[in-house]
Amino acid sequence: MTLPRTSPRVIRTADMPTTGSLRYIPNSVSRIEDTGLNQLWLQDLALKLLYFRGYLTGFKMAEAMALPYAGLTDLVLEALKREKFVEVKSQVGIGEGSYQYAITDAGIARAREALERSQYAGPAPVPISVYNEAILRQSRSRTTVNPRTMSKALESLVLSETTFNQIGPAVNSGASIFLYGPPGNGKTSIARAIGRLLLLEDITIPYAIDIDGQVVKLYDSVNHELSPDQTSETGGTGALKGDPRWVKIRRPFIVVGGELTMDGLDLVFDDVNKFYEAPFQVKANGGVFLIDDFGRQQVRPRDLLNRWIVPLENRIDFLTLHTGRKVEVPFDVLVVFSTNLPPKDLVDEAFLRRLRHKIEIGDPSYEAYRDIFKRTAEAKGVPYSDQGLAYMLQEWYIKRNRKLRASHPRDICDQILDVSRYLNVEPAMSKELIDKAAEAYFVEL
């Protein structure tokens, strides 16, 4: 397998909110040799696309394969035409790129042979070695935050000074964060705020990866957000013009919860389509991977943490093909574990020691609760009242020995709005509306 001739370019950017950020621009591809892929493999890809889509012009074929037309896709089509696997049916514009191609009977037979091996028919993949180099060059560990950027990222949250001062160093570690504490106090919101901070940066990834002829689909329109920076480097879809196999996205922020299984952390082979889907942590490379509700997965917490020991310590992950071959990929992910369960009930001290930063997100103080309620009421259009809040705290918290939660103001304001709409009265923090809202919201355990 031939690899690109020169090393990709890396450009430092000065306008990002983080320091030392890098932008990665892959080399342009103008010849088949530049792709790192076998010409026969590219011919099979073109035949599969025609098999599924019927008729394609040369330009449309180049777009579907995510390769330049001139000097590359045109040569693939010319070779297929010479072997009588495709034929020109018509011309719908000016130039050879507007020739409309159709697959012949011989081409159908070869396409079916190719489909027996893999039904992948999409953008041409990038060799695994090139992908690994790209991730290392865009390493998230180069990114640093400071109190100013953290203040901006967390401005919508009310946190204690201790908690705030712990989050920044944890983000800069680029390794792992263990957020724990009672439910409803903002653990997931903190993780999402970290993700939003990193989303201010772009990262370049390929649509798919090639591992010795096996395709791993990487780009995921659900979990990946295209960069809005549609400069001259992109063609309007995020794909880079120099090598359209690459796409510019915001740094990923991927969330999994109780549905996470061990199988979801390795290459997922589709037995029907015969290609792979990249696992969650590979899709999250260069960004944040949040494991929410840690401890409530179908696998034991110990088994899940065992899976992360090598990647967290060595920043390298090993994935397994269905043939049994193991493949090394960079593990450039900030892993955030978030749990409502006591840490001692999940793992022992030895495992906790492997998690770099342990941050407890506790219940808010009365002063913090008031601040949260005041902000929330203003945002939701409920006139705030210190007197009404004092009544609610006395009647529904202190007398009932109920703990404060940071999520309660949002939910109680929503309840007040629901009740006021039903009664056709203006929302207010009156005793009547507070009591009706609290009765509908709180459950006596």
LINTA-V21653 format. One record per backbone hydrogen bond with DSSP energy under -1.0 kcal/mol. CO is the residue of the C=O (numbers start at 1). NH is the residue of the N-H. Records with the same first field share a line. If there is no record, write none. Layout:
CO: NH + NH
//
This chain:
9: 25
11: 23
21: 13
23: 11
25: 9
32: 35
38: 42
39: 43
40: 44
41: 45
42: 46
43: 47
44: 48
45: 49
46: 50
47: 51
48: 52
49: 53
50: 54
53: 55
56: 101
57: 61
58: 62
59: 63
60: 64
61: 65
62: 67
65: 124
68: 73
69: 72 + 74
72: 76
73: 77
74: 78
75: 79
76: 80
77: 81
78: 82
79: 83
80: 85
81: 84
85: 104
87: 102
90: 100
95: 98
96: 99
97: 59
98: 92
99: 58
100: 89 + 90
101: 56
102: 87
104: 108
105: 109
106: 110
107: 111
108: 112
109: 113
110: 114
111: 115
112: 116
114: 118
126: 210
127: 131
128: 132
129: 133
130: 134
131: 135
132: 136
133: 137
134: 138
136: 139
139: 142
140: 143
146: 150
147: 151
148: 152
149: 153
150: 154
154: 157
160: 164
161: 165
163: 167
164: 168
166: 170
167: 171
168: 172
169: 173
171: 174
175: 335
176: 357
177: 337
178: 359
179: 339
180: 361
184: 407
186: 190
187: 191
188: 192
189: 193
190: 194
191: 195
192: 196
193: 197
194: 198
195: 199
198: 201
201: 251
203: 249
205: 247
207: 218 + 219
208: 126
209: 216
210: 128
211: 214
214: 211
215: 276
216: 209
217: 278
220: 224
225: 250
228: 230
229: 231
231: 234
233: 241
238: 248
239: 235
242: 29
243: 246
245: 207
246: 240
247: 205
248: 227
249: 203
252: 288
254: 290
256: 292
257: 260
262: 265
263: 266
264: 280
268: 277
270: 274
273: 119
275: 270
276: 217
277: 268
279: 283
280: 284
282: 285
284: 287
287: 334
288: 254
289: 336
290: 256
291: 338
293: 296
300: 304
301: 305
302: 306
303: 307
308: 312
309: 313
310: 314
311: 315
315: 331
317: 329
319: 327
321: 324
325: 321
327: 319
329: 317
332: 286
334: 289
335: 177
336: 291
337: 179
338: 294
342: 345
343: 346 + 347
348: 352
349: 353
351: 354
352: 355
357: 178
359: 180
365: 369
366: 370
367: 371
368: 372
369: 373
370: 374
371: 375
372: 376
373: 377
374: 378
375: 379
376: 380
377: 381 + 382
385: 389
386: 390
387: 391
388: 392
389: 393
390: 394
391: 395
392: 396
393: 397 + 398
394: 399
397: 402
398: 401
405: 408
407: 411
408: 412
409: 413
410: 414
411: 415
412: 416
413: 417
414: 418
415: 419
416: 420
417: 421
418: 422
419: 423
420: 425
428: 430
430: 434
431: 435
432: 436
433: 437
434: 438
435: 439
436: 440
437: 441
438: 442
//
